[in-house]
Amino acid sequence: MTEQSDIDWGKFDGFSWIRCSGKGNFLSSPALKQCAEHCLQAGERCLVIDLHQCSGMDSTFMGMLAGLAMRITKQTGGGRLEIAGAAERNVNSLEDLGLDAFMEINPDSATWSGQEETIRGALACWKAQALNSRERGQEVLEAHKILSAANEENAQKFESVVQLLENELGAQTK
């Protein structure tokens, strides 16, 4: 799996659709985030993240999704992040971290409902900007800080990860 081929996207009437194929992890999350930021900068108010072909998600990927959901809600004053095509395993992963409070997962009444295959057929490959190891480390740290801020249980769960990442990034600076 490479950063360059994992993320496909398209702009549609009323939403932008971003598909993650393969594992949603610390390697693919920067590309998805860059694509989503491009959409938000263009004024998008609804992002749909398609997990139909996503085989699983790590905590970095889920933290990035939570950060996007919070950002779009704050930035657009009513925008939303919707998750499409999430299999039970991915739904459970998001719910276990309490992230269903920030995003709509497999919404029944979405404007795109029933059009998924047509939309997926119209997507184009997103070409992401590569990150160096320090930038990637900062992205991983940011994602885990977002997860920690989501609720007290997550704060306890990811405390040691955040500490370790902060120490590693601090050591790289010296």
Secondary structure, DSSP 8 states (H G I E B T S, - for coil): --HHHHEEEEEETTEEEEEE-EEESTTTHHHHHHHHHHHHHTT--EEEEE-TTEEEE-HHHHHHHHHHHHHHHHHHTS-EEEEES--HHHHHHHHHTTGGGTSEES-TT-TTTT-HHHHHHT-EE-------HHHHHHHHHHHHHHHHHH-HHHHHHHHHHHHHHHHHHHHHH-
